[in-house]
Amino acid sequence: MRYGAHPISGRPITPEDYEKEFGKPVDENRKTRDRPSALCPACKQSLHLKGELDPEATTIFSHNPNSGACPIKESGKHKYSVLPDVDEDTDRSRKLKASFLENWKFHWNRFRKYAGHADIEDFIALIEYADKRNVWRYRNLEECEVVIVLLVIKDFKPVINSKGHALRKYWVRFWFESTVKGFDDFWNLPDASKRVLKASYKVPDGEKLSPDYLVEYEVVAVDRTYLTNPAPDTDTVHAYLERKMSSILKKLQKNMLKNSSKR
């Protein structure tokens, strides 16, 4: 990992900055330094520097051997699944879905802000995926949190435009902190504790996602006000996006009416 959390302030810190502040593992008298451990931003477990004594190696942070579970450490194989709650309030589910579809422009702009760059096709596919699994059934799910569901069920790979410019430079994945194993855990947290980790990886061609390729991270506080106190123009989208969304909106609204008539 190219970034860990500072052992005191918790801010992001690179291996180079860590060594500048806390020194090399051995001082000028060849005595081992007692350095505080940097922390993993997701699981808060201690990290050590890997490769710092090898002049040919790139120094990175790494979890200690036999450390406990961590979403970043297992980044190549773990993703969250949308599993609907069986204890459904059908009226609430219907209203939540209807409101989300009505407010899709706000949600699209928030989704794009979180992701850094987003494609409307990705947004549409994720809405359809979540709808098939009836994510609206979660009793504790608020409308402003639906976007979080869409983020954590997908990887966002680098995007280069036709001119060779990077629209999204790194492979981006969103994680809950390690105490959260699934959506139920997240929605049962108090609002002040609902945080999501945005992790960026520089993955070489042909390689799989690995914590060794983590180059940036930030803790994303879930914005609960973008619907009730929207910023200017966050309900505005390009006409092309409106055209792309129109068919999926009709389809989802039709399904909603069909499901309502069965009850």
C-alpha positions as CSV (number, residue, x, y, z in Angstrom):
1,M,0.0,0.0,0.0
2,R,1.4,3.4,-1.0
3,Y,-0.6,5.1,1.8
4,G,-1.4,4.2,5.4
5,A,-3.0,6.2,8.2
6,H,-0.7,8.3,10.4
7,P,-0.3,6.6,13.8
8,I,-1.3,9.8,15.7
9,S,-3.4,12.1,13.4
10,G,-4.9,9.4,11.2
11,R,-4.2,11.4,8.1
12,P,-2.9,9.7,4.9
13,I,0.8,9.2,5.0
14,T,3.3,7.7,2.5
15,P,6.2,5.4,3.4
16,E,8.6,8.2,2.6
17,D,6.8,10.7,4.8
18,Y,6.6,8.0,7.6
19,E,10.4,7.5,7.4
20,K,11.1,11.3,7.4
21,E,9.0,11.7,10.6
22,F,9.9,8.5,12.5
23,G,13.3,7.6,11.0
24,K,14.7,4.4,9.6
25,P,14.2,1.2,11.6
26,V,17.8,1.4,12.9
27,D,19.4,4.6,14.1
28,E,23.0,5.9,13.6
29,N,24.1,3.9,16.6
30,R,22.7,0.7,15.1
31,K,19.9,0.6,17.7
32,T,16.4,-0.4,16.7
33,R,14.1,2.5,16.8
34,D,10.8,2.3,18.7
35,R,8.5,3.6,15.9
36,P,4.7,3.8,16.2
37,S,3.0,1.7,13.6
38,A,1.1,3.3,10.8
39,L,-2.5,2.0,10.6
40,C,-4.6,0.5,7.9
41,P,-7.3,3.1,6.9
42,A,-10.0,0.3,6.7
43,C,-9.3,-2.0,9.6
44,K,-7.1,0.1,11.9
45,Q,-4.6,-2.7,12.3
46,S,-0.9,-2.0,12.4
47,L,1.1,-1.9,9.2
48,H,4.8,-2.3,8.7
49,L,7.1,-1.1,5.9
50,K,7.9,-3.7,3.3
51,G,11.1,-3.3,1.3
52,E,12.6,-0.4,3.3
53,L,16.0,-2.2,3.8
54,D,16.3,-3.1,0.1
55,P,17.6,-0.3,-2.0
56,E,16.3,-2.0,-5.2
57,A,12.7,-2.3,-3.8
58,T,9.8,0.1,-3.7
59,T,8.9,0.6,-0.1
60,I,5.2,0.1,0.7
61,F,3.0,-0.4,3.7
62,S,1.9,-4.0,4.4
63,H,-0.3,-5.7,6.9
64,N,1.5,-7.7,9.5
65,P,1.6,-11.5,9.1
66,N,-1.4,-13.3,10.5
67,S,-3.3,-10.0,10.9
68,G,-7.1,-10.2,11.0
69,A,-9.7,-9.7,8.3
70,C,-9.5,-6.5,6.3
71,P,-11.4,-5.5,3.1
72,I,-8.3,-3.9,1.6
73,K,-6.1,-6.9,2.4
74,E,-8.6,-9.2,0.6
75,S,-9.3,-6.7,-2.1
76,G,-8.9,-9.2,-4.9
77,K,-11.7,-11.4,-3.9
78,H,-14.2,-9.7,-1.7
79,K,-17.2,-7.6,-2.8
80,Y,-20.5,-6.8,-1.1
81,S,-23.7,-8.5,-2.2
82,V,-27.2,-7.1,-2.3
83,L,-29.3,-9.4,-0.2
84,P,-32.9,-8.2,0.4
85,D,-34.3,-8.0,3.9
86,V,-37.2,-10.4,4.3
87,D,-39.0,-8.1,6.7
88,E,-40.4,-5.8,4.0
89,D,-42.6,-2.7,4.4
90,T,-44.0,-2.9,0.9
91,D,-45.5,0.6,1.0
92,R,-42.2,2.1,2.1
93,S,-40.3,0.1,-0.6
94,R,-42.6,1.4,-3.3
95,K,-42.3,5.0,-2.2
96,L,-38.5,4.8,-1.9
97,K,-38.2,3.4,-5.4
98,A,-40.6,6.0,-6.9
99,S,-38.7,8.9,-5.2
100,F,-35.3,7.6,-6.3
101,L,-36.4,7.4,-9.9
102,E,-38.0,10.9,-9.7
103,N,-34.8,12.3,-8.3
104,W,-32.4,10.4,-10.5
105,K,-30.6,13.6,-11.7
106,F,-29.6,14.4,-8.1
107,H,-28.5,10.8,-7.6
108,W,-26.5,10.7,-10.9
109,N,-24.6,13.9,-10.0
110,R,-23.8,12.6,-6.5
111,F,-22.8,9.2,-7.9
112,R,-20.4,10.9,-10.4
113,K,-19.0,13.1,-7.6
114,Y,-18.2,10.1,-5.4
115,A,-16.7,8.0,-8.3
116,G,-14.6,10.8,-9.8
117,H,-15.8,9.9,-13.3
118,A,-18.8,7.8,-14.2
119,D,-20.5,6.5,-17.3
120,I,-24.3,6.7,-17.6
121,E,-24.3,3.1,-18.9
122,D,-22.7,2.0,-15.6
123,F,-25.3,4.0,-13.6
124,I,-28.2,2.4,-15.5
125,A,-26.7,-1.1,-15.2
126,L,-26.3,-0.7,-11.4
127,I,-29.8,0.6,-10.9
128,E,-31.2,-2.4,-12.8
129,Y,-29.0,-4.8,-10.8
130,A,-30.1,-3.2,-7.5
131,D,-33.7,-3.3,-8.6
132,K,-33.6,-7.0,-9.6
133,R,-32.5,-7.7,-6.1
134,N,-35.1,-5.4,-4.7
135,V,-32.7,-3.3,-2.6
136,W,-35.7,-1.0,-1.8
137,R,-36.8,-3.6,0.7
138,Y,-34.2,-2.7,3.3
139,R,-36.2,-1.0,6.1
140,N,-33.3,1.2,7.3
141,L,-32.2,2.4,3.8
142,E,-32.6,6.1,3.2
143,E,-32.9,7.5,-0.3
144,C,-29.5,9.3,0.0
145,E,-27.9,6.0,0.8
146,V,-29.0,4.2,-2.4
147,V,-26.1,5.7,-4.2
148,I,-23.7,4.1,-1.7
149,V,-25.2,0.7,-2.6
150,L,-24.4,1.3,-6.3
151,L,-20.8,2.3,-5.5
152,V,-19.9,-0.7,-3.3
153,I,-21.2,-3.4,-5.7
154,K,-19.0,-2.3,-8.6
155,D,-15.3,-1.7,-9.5
156,F,-14.5,1.4,-11.4
157,K,-11.5,0.7,-13.7
158,P,-9.3,3.4,-15.3
159,V,-10.9,5.4,-18.2
160,I,-8.9,6.9,-21.0
161,N,-10.6,9.0,-23.6
162,S,-10.0,9.0,-27.4
163,K,-7.3,11.6,-27.0
164,G,-5.4,9.5,-24.5
165,H,-6.3,11.6,-21.5
166,A,-7.2,9.9,-18.3
167,L,-10.7,10.6,-17.2
168,R,-10.2,8.2,-14.2
169,K,-6.5,7.5,-13.6
170,Y,-6.7,4.6,-11.2
171,W,-8.8,1.5,-10.5
172,V,-11.3,2.7,-7.9
173,R,-13.1,0.5,-5.4
174,F,-15.3,1.5,-2.5
175,W,-15.2,-0.3,0.8
176,F,-17.0,-0.1,4.1
177,E,-14.8,-0.1,7.1
178,S,-13.8,-3.6,8.3
179,T,-16.4,-3.8,11.1
180,V,-19.1,-3.7,8.4
181,K,-19.6,-7.1,6.7
182,G,-22.7,-6.2,4.7
183,F,-25.4,-3.7,4.1
184,D,-27.4,-4.6,7.2
185,D,-24.3,-3.7,9.3
186,F,-23.9,-0.4,7.6
187,W,-27.5,0.7,7.9
188,N,-27.6,-0.2,11.5
189,L,-24.8,2.2,12.3
190,P,-25.5,5.7,13.7
191,D,-25.4,8.3,11.0
192,A,-22.2,9.8,12.3
193,S,-20.4,6.5,11.8
194,K,-21.6,5.8,8.3
195,R,-18.4,6.2,6.3
196,V,-17.1,4.6,3.1
197,L,-13.5,4.2,2.1
198,K,-12.6,5.1,-1.5
199,A,-9.5,3.2,-2.5
200,S,-7.5,3.9,-5.7
201,Y,-5.2,1.2,-7.1
202,K,-2.5,1.6,-9.8
203,V,-2.8,-1.9,-11.3
204,P,-0.3,-2.9,-14.0
205,D,-1.6,-4.4,-17.2
206,G,-2.4,-8.1,-16.8
207,E,-2.3,-8.0,-13.0
208,K,-5.1,-8.6,-10.5
209,L,-6.2,-6.1,-7.9
210,S,-3.9,-6.3,-4.9
211,P,-3.4,-4.2,-1.7
212,D,0.2,-3.7,-2.8
213,Y,-1.1,-1.5,-5.6
214,L,-3.1,0.8,-3.3
215,V,-1.8,4.4,-4.1
216,E,-4.5,6.7,-2.6
217,Y,-7.4,6.5,-0.3
218,E,-10.0,8.9,1.2
219,V,-12.7,8.5,3.7
220,V,-16.0,9.5,2.1
221,A,-18.6,10.8,4.6
222,V,-22.1,10.0,3.3
223,D,-23.7,13.2,2.2
224,R,-27.2,13.2,3.7
225,T,-28.2,16.7,2.5
226,Y,-27.8,16.6,-1.3
227,L,-31.6,16.1,-1.7
228,T,-32.8,18.4,1.1
229,N,-30.2,21.1,0.5
230,P,-29.0,20.6,-3.0
231,A,-26.1,22.5,-4.5
232,P,-26.9,24.6,-7.7
233,D,-27.4,22.7,-10.9
234,T,-27.3,19.3,-9.3
235,D,-30.7,18.6,-10.8
236,T,-29.4,19.4,-14.3
237,V,-28.0,16.9,-16.8
238,H,-27.1,16.9,-20.5
239,A,-29.9,16.1,-22.9
240,Y,-28.1,13.0,-24.0
241,L,-28.2,11.6,-20.5
242,E,-32.0,12.3,-20.3
243,R,-32.5,10.3,-23.5
244,K,-30.4,7.4,-22.2
245,M,-32.3,7.3,-18.9
246,S,-35.8,7.7,-20.3
247,S,-36.2,4.1,-21.4
248,I,-34.9,2.6,-18.2
249,L,-37.2,4.9,-16.2
250,K,-40.2,3.8,-18.1
251,K,-39.2,0.1,-17.6
252,L,-38.7,0.4,-13.9
253,Q,-41.8,2.5,-13.4
254,K,-43.8,-0.1,-15.4
255,N,-42.4,-2.9,-13.3
256,M,-43.4,-1.0,-10.1
257,L,-47.0,-0.6,-11.3
258,K,-47.1,-4.3,-12.3
259,N,-45.8,-5.4,-8.9
260,S,-48.3,-3.1,-7.1
261,S,-51.2,-4.6,-9.0
262,K,-50.3,-8.1,-7.8
263,R,-50.6,-7.1,-4.1
